[in-house]
Amino acid sequence: RHEASWWRKGVEDGWIGVYEQEMIRYIEGEYGKIPDEIRCSLLFLSLFLKAGHTVLPLDKSPVEWAAAIGINMAEVDGLEAVIINKKTLEKSPVTGKPGELKPFIISGSNLSYRKSYNQEYKLLQWFTENSKKINSTDINKYITELFPYSGNDITDWQRAAAILSVIKPFLIISGGPGTGKTTTVARIIALHQLASEKPLKIALAAPTGKAAGRMGEALQEQLRELNIPKRIREYFPKEAKTVHRLLSGVRERGLLPPAQKKHLRYDVIIVDEASMIDLNLMYSLVNHLADHTRLILLGDKDQLASVEAGSVFSDLCQKQENGFSGDTLKALQKQGEKGLPVSGDQ
């Protein structure tokens, strides 16, 4: 076929790499020749994924795509002539709607790889469902033991986070350095052990070995400083693992799915530096949680983005304000919390 000038120049200048060339060659081998605008869209979807974005916005132009990922404007000569028509893309045999078995999915004004779309959709389902669940365990006496009441009505967010970690199966704790995340985690672990009839299996994890090492050390330090009952100290986790190591025993290997999915056998999993976890890894973690396992994600939404595509943690922290729905508010008030903000989103 006669190659478009922008494609030839992009290959010569090196911003269209071997991977993208082979991907287009493979797609055309399977589906036949594809129009220039579809070739351009698939190329930029691949480049966006490498730059950490899981979707390509179809309401932007190819020149805007190039600028968004830092391609030198002098190297995209001829690209301004490529007009993206969403309807043409929707009619292509390579794209489909959500749920269809096509390599690429169009949802709203976004184009995604089917794998990325499915992972994001399943994660959204899991986070939404588990954010609504409320457990009515009465932990009042344990809360008072770990967080003595200060006598004023100012919200104690560490205390609120500890209560939420028990009444909710899923919790996000976001805060910058020095905001007391480690102290909160130590008390959360103590609270869970105190409120349980049997010793719990609790896992600490982080995306990198360095972060896992820091997390384990900081927690042991907190343990020495806090007045935590001796009877539960022995059940504290002694170290933190990397998320990959945590998943090493349950991940599927080979081409065929296992006859029975393996689950992580923990009661609570606490992950630090969660902003560094990419879409693939977060999906794998959530996909292997047992039904009874609680997941607590710690991090700073404004720091340390994931290396691979998909910043799940910062996407989950998009709420403009801290506020609770009516049911959650009632559950927190039942445990003695006062002065909590209400969410307008009931």
Residue frames relative to the residue before (quaternion, step in Angstrom):
aa qw qx qy qz dx dy dz
R 1.0000 0.0000 0.0000 0.0000 0.00 0.00 0.00
H 0.5079 -0.6096 0.5043 0.3407 3.53 -1.27 0.48
E 0.3065 -0.7779 0.5219 0.1689 3.59 -0.55 1.17
A 0.5120 -0.6304 0.4867 0.3217 3.56 -1.02 0.80
S 0.6125 -0.5944 0.3751 0.3618 3.58 -1.09 0.74
W 0.6483 0.5258 -0.3321 0.4392 3.63 0.96 -0.83
W 0.6358 0.5268 -0.3275 0.4594 3.59 1.08 -0.74
R 0.6552 0.5162 -0.3044 0.4600 3.59 0.91 -1.00
K 0.6826 0.4856 -0.2841 0.4664 3.56 0.92 -0.98
G 0.6339 0.5406 -0.3226 0.4492 3.60 1.03 -0.81
V 0.6446 0.5005 -0.3130 0.4858 3.59 1.05 -0.80
E 0.6555 0.5143 -0.3048 0.4615 3.58 0.95 -0.91
D 0.7268 0.4347 -0.2418 0.4737 3.59 0.90 -0.94
G 0.5315 -0.6983 0.3589 0.3179 3.58 1.27 -0.13
W 0.5619 0.6055 -0.4236 0.3717 3.64 1.16 -0.07
I 0.6374 0.3739 -0.3256 0.5899 3.57 1.31 -0.11
G 0.2081 -0.8459 0.4852 0.0754 3.55 -0.19 1.34
V 0.7249 -0.4204 0.3232 0.4397 3.55 -1.37 0.06
Y 0.6244 0.5526 -0.3516 0.4255 3.60 0.95 -0.84
E 0.6865 0.4813 -0.2843 0.4650 3.60 0.86 -0.98
Q 0.6294 0.5309 -0.3365 0.4569 3.59 1.02 -0.78
E 0.6867 0.4792 -0.2782 0.4706 3.57 0.94 -0.92
M 0.6085 0.5504 -0.3545 0.4486 3.59 1.07 -0.71
I 0.6707 0.4835 -0.2956 0.4786 3.60 0.90 -0.94
R 0.6340 0.5299 -0.3311 0.4557 3.58 1.00 -0.83
Y 0.6568 0.5062 -0.3054 0.4680 3.58 0.98 -0.86
I 0.6521 0.5182 -0.3143 0.4555 3.61 0.90 -0.96
E 0.6917 0.4672 -0.2852 0.4711 3.59 0.91 -0.88
G 0.5998 0.5502 -0.3519 0.4624 3.58 1.17 -0.53
E 0.7103 0.4451 -0.2427 0.4884 3.58 1.10 -0.77
Y 0.8293 0.2516 -0.0814 0.4923 3.60 0.88 -0.96
G 0.5509 -0.5921 0.4116 0.4201 3.61 1.24 -0.10
K 0.7362 -0.4166 0.2876 0.4491 3.56 -1.31 0.14
I 0.1832 -0.7853 0.5827 0.1005 3.56 -0.99 0.84
P 0.5761 -0.6026 0.4172 0.3618 3.61 -1.05 0.73
D 0.6929 -0.5138 0.3384 0.3761 3.52 -1.29 0.56
E 0.6807 0.4991 -0.3095 0.4380 3.62 0.89 -0.87
I 0.6405 0.4980 -0.3291 0.4833 3.60 1.12 -0.61
R 0.6084 0.5408 -0.3343 0.4750 3.58 1.04 -0.81
C 0.6630 0.5093 -0.2926 0.4642 3.58 0.96 -0.95
S 0.6602 0.5141 -0.3053 0.4545 3.61 0.94 -0.89
L 0.6805 0.4829 -0.2947 0.4658 3.60 0.90 -0.91
L 0.6057 0.5529 -0.3420 0.4587 3.56 1.08 -0.78
F 0.7291 0.4334 -0.2552 0.4641 3.60 0.78 -1.01
L 0.5648 0.5659 -0.3969 0.4508 3.60 1.13 -0.49
S 0.6538 0.5074 -0.3010 0.4738 3.59 1.00 -0.86
L 0.6734 0.4875 -0.2914 0.4732 3.60 0.95 -0.88
F 0.6219 0.5315 -0.3326 0.4693 3.60 1.10 -0.73
L 0.6366 0.5288 -0.3282 0.4555 3.58 0.97 -0.85
K 0.6485 0.5098 -0.3109 0.4721 3.60 0.99 -0.84
A 0.6909 0.4625 -0.2691 0.4861 3.59 1.14 -0.67
G 0.6456 -0.5715 0.3033 0.4056 3.59 1.29 0.14
H 0.6153 0.5365 -0.3524 0.4576 3.61 1.29 0.16
T 0.3296 -0.7844 0.4932 0.1810 3.61 -0.77 0.96
V 0.7603 0.2773 -0.1928 0.5550 3.61 1.24 -0.19
L 0.2918 -0.7105 0.6096 0.1960 3.53 -1.31 0.49
P 0.3273 -0.7659 0.5126 0.2084 3.65 -0.61 1.07
L 0.2979 -0.7970 0.5025 0.1533 3.59 -0.45 1.21
D 0.5994 0.5539 -0.3717 0.4425 3.60 1.26 -0.12
K 0.6161 0.4825 -0.3556 0.5110 3.59 1.32 0.19
S 0.4840 -0.6624 0.4868 0.3001 3.60 -1.22 0.42
P 0.6709 -0.4953 0.3571 0.4208 3.62 -1.20 0.36
V 0.6282 0.5238 -0.3439 0.4612 3.61 1.04 -0.71
E 0.6453 0.5042 -0.3115 0.4820 3.61 1.06 -0.77
W 0.6015 0.5443 -0.3541 0.4654 3.61 1.08 -0.71
A 0.6632 0.5170 -0.3035 0.4481 3.56 0.88 -1.03
A 0.6658 0.5022 -0.3000 0.4632 3.58 0.94 -0.92
A 0.6419 0.5607 -0.3223 0.4120 3.60 1.00 -0.86
I 0.7722 0.3099 -0.1886 0.5216 3.60 1.05 -0.66
G 0.6155 -0.6447 0.3143 0.3267 3.55 1.22 0.55
I 0.3582 0.7091 -0.5314 0.2941 3.60 1.07 0.62
N 0.5382 -0.6388 0.4528 0.3119 3.56 -0.97 0.94
M 0.4658 -0.7192 0.4442 0.2618 3.57 -0.64 1.14
A 0.6002 0.5724 -0.3606 0.4268 3.59 1.15 -0.53
E 0.6905 0.4933 -0.2688 0.4556 3.58 1.22 -0.49
V 0.6797 0.4937 -0.3001 0.4520 3.60 1.22 -0.09
D 0.1637 0.8202 -0.5257 0.1554 3.55 1.13 0.69
G 0.7811 0.2905 -0.2375 0.4991 3.59 -0.81 1.01
L 0.5483 0.6434 -0.3868 0.3686 3.59 1.23 -0.38
E 0.6017 0.5849 -0.3590 0.4086 3.58 1.14 -0.65
A 0.6168 0.5576 -0.3432 0.4369 3.62 1.23 -0.41
V 0.5987 0.5568 -0.3697 0.4415 3.62 1.23 -0.32
I 0.1141 -0.7933 0.5974 0.0261 3.57 -0.61 1.20
I 0.2635 -0.7782 0.5540 0.1345 3.56 -0.73 1.10
N 0.0612 -0.7805 0.6221 0.0021 3.55 -0.70 1.15
K 0.4231 -0.7413 0.4625 0.2398 3.57 -0.47 1.23
K 0.6401 0.5435 -0.3312 0.4303 3.60 1.00 -0.80
T 0.6207 0.5241 -0.3357 0.4769 3.59 1.08 -0.76
L 0.6449 0.5200 -0.3123 0.4650 3.58 0.99 -0.86
E 0.6633 0.5226 -0.3059 0.4397 3.58 0.95 -0.90
K 0.6815 0.4865 -0.2839 0.4672 3.61 1.13 -0.66
S 0.5235 0.6614 -0.4051 0.3527 3.60 1.23 -0.34
P 0.5146 -0.6522 0.4570 0.3178 3.63 -1.04 0.70
V 0.6436 0.5407 -0.3378 0.4234 3.64 1.18 -0.33
T 0.7330 0.3778 -0.2336 0.5151 3.60 1.21 -0.35
G 0.0495 -0.7976 0.6007 0.0226 3.55 -1.22 0.53
K 0.5746 -0.5426 0.4649 0.3990 3.54 -1.37 -0.02
P 0.6808 -0.4484 0.3557 0.4571 3.61 -1.24 0.25
G 0.7591 0.3389 -0.2711 0.4852 3.55 -0.91 0.99
E 0.6398 0.5158 -0.3374 0.4591 3.61 1.19 -0.39
L 0.4582 -0.6937 0.4903 0.2615 3.56 -1.13 0.69
K 0.3280 0.7053 -0.5493 0.3054 3.55 0.49 1.26
P 0.6023 -0.5970 0.3691 0.3803 3.62 -1.05 0.58
F 0.7865 0.2016 -0.0987 0.5753 3.59 1.13 -0.66
I 0.2212 -0.7913 0.5638 0.0842 3.56 -1.02 0.87
I 0.1843 -0.7440 0.6308 0.1208 3.57 -1.04 0.84
S 0.0573 0.7785 -0.6196 0.0822 3.56 -0.70 1.13
G 0.7983 -0.0092 -0.0439 0.6006 3.58 -0.45 1.18
S 0.7348 -0.3544 0.2707 0.5111 3.57 -0.72 -1.02
N 0.5830 0.5861 -0.3669 0.4265 3.59 1.20 0.51
L 0.2289 -0.7323 0.6256 0.1413 3.53 -1.20 0.72
S 0.0125 0.8043 -0.5928 0.0400 3.61 -0.90 0.94
Y 0.5218 -0.5142 0.5429 0.4107 3.51 -1.37 0.11
R 0.5853 -0.5984 0.4034 0.3695 3.61 -1.02 0.72
K 0.6342 0.5396 -0.3368 0.4396 3.60 0.96 -0.84
S 0.6655 0.4980 -0.3030 0.4661 3.62 0.87 -0.95
Y 0.6568 0.5170 -0.3204 0.4457 3.57 0.91 -0.95
N 0.6804 0.4984 -0.2976 0.4473 3.60 0.84 -0.97
Q 0.6444 0.5167 -0.3251 0.4605 3.59 0.99 -0.82
E 0.6669 0.4956 -0.3049 0.4655 3.60 0.90 -0.91
Y 0.6526 0.5224 -0.3153 0.4493 3.59 0.97 -0.87
K 0.6872 0.4776 -0.2870 0.4662 3.59 0.90 -0.92
L 0.6238 0.5233 -0.3347 0.4744 3.61 1.06 -0.70
L 0.6415 0.5251 -0.3208 0.4580 3.56 0.94 -0.91
Q 0.6328 0.5326 -0.3196 0.4623 3.59 0.99 -0.88
W 0.6864 0.4915 -0.2853 0.4538 3.58 0.85 -1.04
F 0.6772 0.4891 -0.2996 0.4609 3.60 0.85 -0.96
T 0.6577 0.5138 -0.3141 0.4526 3.60 0.95 -0.87
E 0.6760 0.4988 -0.2954 0.4549 3.59 0.84 -0.99
N 0.7427 0.4307 -0.2356 0.4554 3.57 0.82 -0.98
S 0.5800 0.5602 -0.3831 0.4506 3.59 1.22 -0.30
K 0.6768 0.5048 -0.2857 0.4533 3.59 1.16 -0.61
K 0.5994 0.5976 -0.3644 0.3883 3.60 1.14 -0.58
I 0.0574 -0.7897 0.6105 0.0193 3.57 -1.07 0.79
N 0.2194 -0.7605 0.6020 0.1054 3.55 -0.91 1.02
S 0.3196 -0.8113 0.4638 0.1570 3.60 -0.70 1.03
T 0.2354 0.7983 -0.5241 0.1807 3.64 1.15 0.47
D 0.3310 -0.7389 0.5490 0.2074 3.59 -0.91 0.86
I 0.0070 0.8296 -0.5549 0.0614 3.59 -0.45 1.21
N 0.2413 0.8421 -0.4597 0.1457 3.55 1.33 0.26
K 0.7081 0.4672 -0.2827 0.4477 3.59 0.78 -1.01
Y 0.6516 0.5057 -0.3190 0.4667 3.60 1.08 -0.71
I 0.6150 0.5526 -0.3358 0.4514 3.57 1.06 -0.79
T 0.6631 0.5047 -0.3022 0.4628 3.57 0.93 -0.92
E 0.6265 0.5458 -0.3232 0.4529 3.58 1.10 -0.73
L 0.7586 0.3888 -0.1984 0.4838 3.59 0.94 -0.93
F 0.7761 0.1756 -0.0901 0.5989 3.59 1.16 -0.66
P 0.1906 -0.8061 0.5489 0.1121 3.61 0.19 1.20
Y 0.5094 -0.6712 0.4501 0.2957 3.60 -0.91 0.96
S 0.3946 -0.7660 0.4684 0.1952 3.58 -0.73 1.12
G 0.5339 -0.6528 0.3968 0.3623 3.60 1.23 -0.31
N 0.7160 0.3560 -0.2813 0.5306 3.62 1.21 -0.11
D 0.5382 -0.6557 0.4372 0.2987 3.57 -1.28 0.25
I 0.3680 0.7079 -0.5159 0.3120 3.58 1.19 0.45
T 0.5091 -0.6697 0.4472 0.3039 3.58 -0.89 0.96
D 0.2111 -0.7357 0.6320 0.1211 3.55 -0.91 1.00
W 0.2648 -0.8233 0.4818 0.1412 3.56 -0.07 1.33
Q 0.5939 0.5491 -0.3790 0.4496 3.62 1.10 -0.55
R 0.6486 0.5112 -0.3000 0.4774 3.54 1.00 -0.88
A 0.6485 0.5180 -0.3105 0.4634 3.60 0.95 -0.93
A 0.6486 0.5177 -0.3151 0.4605 3.61 0.99 -0.86
A 0.6442 0.5253 -0.3201 0.4545 3.59 0.99 -0.85
I 0.6529 0.4974 -0.3156 0.4761 3.60 0.96 -0.86
L 0.6564 0.5218 -0.3096 0.4484 3.59 0.91 -0.93
S 0.6284 0.5573 -0.3397 0.4233 3.60 1.04 -0.73
V 0.6843 0.4495 -0.2780 0.5024 3.58 1.22 -0.48
I 0.7468 0.4107 -0.2413 0.4642 3.60 0.89 -0.87
K 0.7315 0.3371 -0.2215 0.5497 3.61 1.28 -0.22
P 0.4466 -0.6962 0.4829 0.2876 3.63 -1.02 0.69
F 0.7774 0.2130 -0.1092 0.5817 3.57 1.28 -0.33
L 0.0480 0.8115 -0.5768 0.0807 3.58 -0.85 0.99
I 0.1748 -0.7430 0.6362 0.1125 3.55 -1.15 0.77
I 0.0503 -0.7636 0.6430 0.0310 3.57 -0.95 0.92
S 0.0049 0.8130 -0.5801 0.0507 3.57 -0.42 1.24
G 0.2739 0.7462 -0.5726 0.2007 3.54 -0.93 0.91
G 0.5349 -0.6419 0.4517 0.3129 3.56 -1.12 0.61
P 0.7262 -0.4001 0.3025 0.4702 3.60 -1.30 0.00
G 0.8154 0.2775 -0.1994 0.4672 3.56 -1.04 0.78
T 0.5420 0.6307 -0.4089 0.3758 3.60 1.21 0.20
G 0.6030 -0.6339 0.3316 0.3531 3.57 1.27 0.24
K 0.2569 0.7926 -0.5200 0.1884 3.59 1.14 0.54
T 0.6735 0.5048 -0.3101 0.4421 3.63 0.91 -0.90
T 0.6253 0.5254 -0.3340 0.4706 3.59 1.01 -0.81
T 0.6423 0.5284 -0.3112 0.4598 3.55 0.99 -0.91
V 0.6544 0.5163 -0.3138 0.4547 3.60 0.94 -0.90
A 0.6358 0.5263 -0.3354 0.4541 3.60 0.93 -0.86
R 0.6916 0.4629 -0.2771 0.4803 3.59 0.93 -0.87
I 0.5967 0.5566 -0.3562 0.4552 3.59 1.11 -0.67
I 0.6554 0.5032 -0.3102 0.4702 3.58 0.93 -0.93
A 0.6470 0.5170 -0.3129 0.4650 3.58 0.96 -0.91
L 0.6538 0.5288 -0.3097 0.4438 3.58 0.94 -0.91
H 0.6630 0.5030 -0.3051 0.4629 3.58 0.91 -0.92
Q 0.6684 0.4907 -0.3060 0.4679 3.59 0.95 -0.85
L 0.6475 0.5219 -0.3170 0.4559 3.61 0.98 -0.82
A 0.7292 0.4539 -0.2365 0.4542 3.57 0.93 -0.96
S 0.6465 0.5296 -0.3232 0.4439 3.59 1.24 -0.27
E 0.4902 -0.6660 0.4816 0.2902 3.56 -1.12 0.71
K 0.7767 0.1943 -0.1195 0.5871 3.58 1.20 -0.44
P 0.6299 -0.5227 0.3873 0.4242 3.64 -1.16 0.41
L 0.3137 -0.7721 0.5292 0.1596 3.57 -0.90 0.94
K 0.3792 -0.6686 0.5844 0.2599 3.53 -1.29 0.51
I 0.0126 0.8181 -0.5712 0.0653 3.55 -0.44 1.24
A 0.1581 -0.7961 0.5799 0.0702 3.58 -0.85 0.98
L 0.1875 -0.7341 0.6414 0.1202 3.54 -1.11 0.82
A 0.0620 0.8118 -0.5774 0.0613 3.58 -0.89 0.88
A 0.0484 -0.7620 0.6447 0.0373 3.55 -1.34 0.37
P 0.6365 -0.5853 0.3397 0.3700 3.62 -1.12 0.53
T 0.7914 0.2144 -0.1185 0.5601 3.62 1.08 -0.65
G 0.6452 -0.5281 0.3907 0.3901 3.56 -1.26 0.43
K 0.6361 0.5383 -0.3220 0.4492 3.56 1.03 -0.84
A 0.6780 0.4850 -0.2831 0.4743 3.59 0.91 -0.97
A 0.6325 0.5267 -0.3279 0.4636 3.59 1.06 -0.77
G 0.6388 0.5315 -0.3136 0.4594 3.59 1.01 -0.85
R 0.6557 0.5114 -0.2951 0.4705 3.57 0.97 -0.95
M 0.6527 0.5328 -0.3115 0.4394 3.56 0.94 -0.93
G 0.6635 0.5133 -0.2943 0.4578 3.59 0.93 -0.97
E 0.6758 0.4997 -0.2874 0.4593 3.58 0.93 -0.97
A 0.6684 0.5129 -0.2993 0.4479 3.58 0.91 -0.99
L 0.6601 0.5126 -0.3115 0.4522 3.57 1.01 -0.79
Q 0.6398 0.5165 -0.3224 0.4689 3.59 1.00 -0.81
E 0.6212 0.5415 -0.3230 0.4654 3.57 1.11 -0.77
Q 0.6563 0.5113 -0.2949 0.4699 3.56 0.97 -0.92
L 0.6190 0.5740 -0.3231 0.4278 3.53 1.06 -0.86
R 0.6617 0.5031 -0.2983 0.4691 3.57 1.07 -0.81
E 0.7048 0.4829 -0.2573 0.4516 3.58 1.08 -0.77
L 0.7091 0.4707 -0.2693 0.4507 3.58 0.99 -0.81
N 0.4504 -0.6791 0.5146 0.2666 3.52 -1.15 0.65
I 0.1475 0.8053 -0.5511 0.1615 3.56 0.43 1.28
P 0.5542 -0.6402 0.4091 0.3401 3.62 -0.80 0.95
K 0.5509 -0.6493 0.4201 0.3136 3.58 -0.95 0.98
R 0.6271 0.5883 -0.3424 0.3788 3.58 1.01 -0.82
I 0.7577 0.3421 -0.2317 0.5051 3.61 1.14 -0.40
R 0.4537 0.7033 -0.4452 0.3183 3.61 1.24 -0.18
E 0.6570 0.5414 -0.3175 0.4177 3.57 0.97 -0.86
Y 0.6831 0.4793 -0.2950 0.4655 3.60 1.18 -0.41
F 0.4428 0.6774 -0.4684 0.3545 3.57 1.24 0.16
P 0.5062 -0.6298 0.4730 0.3512 3.64 -0.97 0.72
K 0.4153 -0.7455 0.4753 0.2143 3.59 -0.89 0.96
E 0.8083 0.0775 -0.0241 0.5831 3.61 1.15 -0.55
A 0.3640 -0.6799 0.5792 0.2641 3.55 -1.34 0.21
K 0.2686 -0.7547 0.5778 0.1563 3.58 -1.11 0.71
T 0.5255 -0.5433 0.4975 0.4257 3.56 -1.25 0.10
V 0.6167 -0.5458 0.4045 0.3978 3.58 -1.19 0.52
H 0.6209 0.5457 -0.3429 0.4462 3.61 1.03 -0.77
R 0.6686 0.4881 -0.3050 0.4709 3.59 0.96 -0.85
L 0.6062 0.5581 -0.3393 0.4537 3.55 1.07 -0.78
L 0.7442 0.4153 -0.2087 0.4797 3.57 1.00 -0.89
S 0.4520 0.7455 -0.4275 0.2390 3.59 1.23 -0.36
G 0.7141 0.4650 -0.2709 0.4477 3.61 1.03 -0.68
V 0.7522 0.4055 -0.2139 0.4733 3.59 1.20 -0.37
R 0.5269 0.6553 -0.4153 0.3472 3.59 1.20 -0.25
E 0.4631 -0.6749 0.5006 0.2818 3.56 -1.06 0.82
R 0.1153 -0.7684 0.6249 0.0757 3.53 -1.09 0.74
G 0.7171 0.4013 -0.3094 0.4785 3.57 -1.12 0.63
L 0.6621 -0.5526 0.3595 0.3564 3.55 -1.32 0.18
L 0.7257 0.4301 -0.2495 0.4755 3.58 1.02 -0.74
P 0.4896 -0.6460 0.4831 0.3311 3.60 -1.04 0.70
P 0.5465 -0.6294 0.4244 0.3537 3.62 -1.04 0.64
A 0.6122 -0.5538 0.4093 0.3886 3.57 -1.18 0.51
Q 0.7907 0.0728 -0.0233 0.6075 3.56 1.09 -0.73
K 0.4125 -0.7268 0.4902 0.2475 3.58 -0.75 1.05
K 0.3509 -0.7293 0.5471 0.2138 3.57 -0.95 0.89
H 0.1932 -0.7829 0.5824 0.1028 3.56 -1.08 0.76
L 0.5226 -0.5994 0.4993 0.3439 3.55 -1.24 0.50
R 0.2799 -0.8061 0.5033 0.1364 3.57 -0.59 1.14
Y 0.4007 0.6831 -0.5088 0.3377 3.56 0.49 1.24
D 0.4562 -0.6609 0.5178 0.2949 3.55 -1.22 0.51
V 0.7844 0.0479 -0.0016 0.6184 3.57 1.10 -0.79
I 0.0690 -0.7620 0.6420 0.0494 3.58 -1.04 0.83
I 0.0919 -0.7937 0.6012 0.0106 3.56 -0.75 1.13
V 0.0844 -0.8196 0.5666 0.0034 3.59 -0.60 1.15
D 0.2235 -0.7770 0.5786 0.1071 3.57 -0.75 1.11
E 0.8087 0.2202 -0.1970 0.5086 3.60 -1.30 0.39
A 0.1523 0.8502 -0.4919 0.1097 3.59 1.07 0.79
S 0.5325 0.6304 -0.4141 0.3841 3.62 1.21 -0.33
M 0.6556 0.5260 -0.3090 0.4449 3.60 1.22 -0.46
I 0.5632 0.6147 -0.3900 0.3909 3.60 1.25 -0.17
D 0.3130 -0.7673 0.5337 0.1685 3.57 -0.72 1.09
L 0.7481 -0.4202 0.2811 0.4298 3.57 -1.34 0.20
N 0.6633 0.5308 -0.3070 0.4290 3.60 0.84 -1.00
L 0.7094 0.4674 -0.2560 0.4612 3.54 0.87 -1.06
M 0.6395 0.5159 -0.3260 0.4675 3.60 1.00 -0.82
Y 0.6388 0.5233 -0.3236 0.4620 3.58 0.99 -0.84
S 0.6575 0.5165 -0.3046 0.4562 3.56 0.93 -0.91
L 0.6451 0.5235 -0.3128 0.4605 3.59 1.01 -0.86
V 0.7064 0.4592 -0.2647 0.4691 3.59 0.75 -1.07
N 0.6470 0.5510 -0.3069 0.4285 3.56 1.03 -0.84
H 0.7472 0.3811 -0.2116 0.5016 3.61 1.18 -0.52
L 0.4262 0.6834 -0.4854 0.3402 3.59 1.21 0.31
A 0.4255 -0.6536 0.5541 0.2911 3.56 -1.09 0.72
D 0.6740 -0.5258 0.3319 0.3988 3.61 -1.17 0.52
H 0.7364 0.4304 -0.2426 0.4621 3.60 1.00 -0.79
T 0.5345 0.6659 -0.3962 0.3374 3.62 1.24 -0.26
R 0.2738 -0.7334 0.5995 0.1664 3.55 -1.00 0.90
L 0.1785 -0.7795 0.5935 0.0912 3.57 -1.04 0.81
I 0.0449 -0.7812 0.6227 -0.0044 3.57 -0.86 1.04
L 0.1262 -0.7971 0.5892 0.0389 3.58 -0.68 1.13
L 0.1091 -0.7885 0.6046 0.0280 3.57 -0.81 1.09
G 0.3434 0.7453 -0.5375 0.1942 3.56 -1.08 0.59
D 0.4212 -0.6367 0.5688 0.3061 3.49 -1.40 -0.21
K 0.3856 -0.7673 0.4631 0.2193 3.57 -0.39 1.24
D 0.7025 0.4640 -0.2662 0.4693 3.61 1.19 -0.45
Q 0.7208 0.4154 -0.2401 0.5003 3.60 1.27 0.09
L 0.8792 0.1637 -0.0648 0.4427 3.53 -1.40 0.23
A 0.0435 -0.8127 0.5808 -0.0156 3.57 0.28 1.26
S 0.6258 -0.5510 0.3921 0.3887 3.58 -1.23 0.46
V 0.5241 -0.6349 0.4709 0.3169 3.57 -1.16 0.68
E 0.7300 0.3483 -0.2046 0.5513 3.58 0.92 -0.94
A 0.7177 -0.4765 0.2984 0.4109 3.58 -1.32 0.14
G 0.7610 0.3923 -0.2966 0.4231 3.54 -1.17 0.71
S 0.0484 -0.7987 0.5998 -0.0014 3.60 -0.28 1.25
V 0.1584 -0.8534 0.4899 0.0816 3.56 0.42 1.26
F 0.6696 0.5299 -0.3137 0.4152 3.59 0.85 -0.99
S 0.7026 0.4453 -0.2879 0.4745 3.60 0.79 -0.97
D 0.6070 0.5419 -0.3579 0.4580 3.62 1.12 -0.58
L 0.6640 0.4990 -0.3007 0.4686 3.58 1.08 -0.72
C 0.7108 0.4435 -0.2472 0.4867 3.59 1.21 -0.50
Q 0.3304 0.7897 -0.4647 0.2264 3.59 1.06 0.68
K 0.4377 0.6992 -0.4658 0.3202 3.61 1.24 -0.15
Q 0.4585 -0.7110 0.4674 0.2563 3.56 -0.90 0.94
E 0.8121 0.1079 -0.0353 0.5723 3.59 1.11 -0.62
N 0.4945 -0.6037 0.5248 0.3400 3.54 -1.30 0.36
G 0.2799 0.7503 -0.5615 0.2085 3.57 -0.69 1.04
F 0.2960 -0.7833 0.5273 0.1443 3.56 -1.07 0.69
S 0.4985 -0.6230 0.5082 0.3242 3.56 -1.15 0.66
G 0.7244 -0.4749 0.2918 0.4056 3.56 -1.26 0.45
D 0.6885 0.4931 -0.2871 0.4478 3.60 0.85 -0.99
T 0.6637 0.4928 -0.3037 0.4736 3.58 0.96 -0.89
L 0.6244 0.5541 -0.3259 0.4437 3.56 1.03 -0.86
K 0.6520 0.5127 -0.3060 0.4673 3.60 0.96 -0.92
A 0.6579 0.5180 -0.3047 0.4539 3.58 0.97 -0.91
L 0.6618 0.4935 -0.2986 0.4788 3.61 1.03 -0.80
Q 0.6502 0.5165 -0.3131 0.4609 3.58 0.99 -0.82
K 0.6036 0.5671 -0.3393 0.4460 3.56 1.14 -0.72
Q 0.7013 0.4224 -0.2516 0.5162 3.59 1.20 -0.60
G 0.6752 -0.5475 0.2800 0.4074 3.60 1.24 0.39
E 0.4738 0.6795 -0.4506 0.3328 3.62 1.22 0.12
K 0.0859 -0.7947 0.6002 0.0284 3.58 -1.04 0.83
G 0.8203 0.3146 -0.1964 0.4354 3.53 -1.36 0.27
L 0.3835 0.7421 -0.4746 0.2775 3.60 1.12 0.60
P 0.4673 -0.6798 0.4795 0.2994 3.60 -1.01 0.74
V 0.3355 -0.7294 0.5629 0.1966 3.57 -1.12 0.75
S 0.4047 -0.6975 0.5337 0.2549 3.54 -1.04 0.79
G 0.4684 -0.6532 0.5087 0.3086 3.58 -1.03 0.74
D 0.6526 0.4954 -0.2949 0.4917 3.56 1.26 -0.50
Q 0.0853 -0.8435 0.5301 0.0166 3.59 0.12 1.28
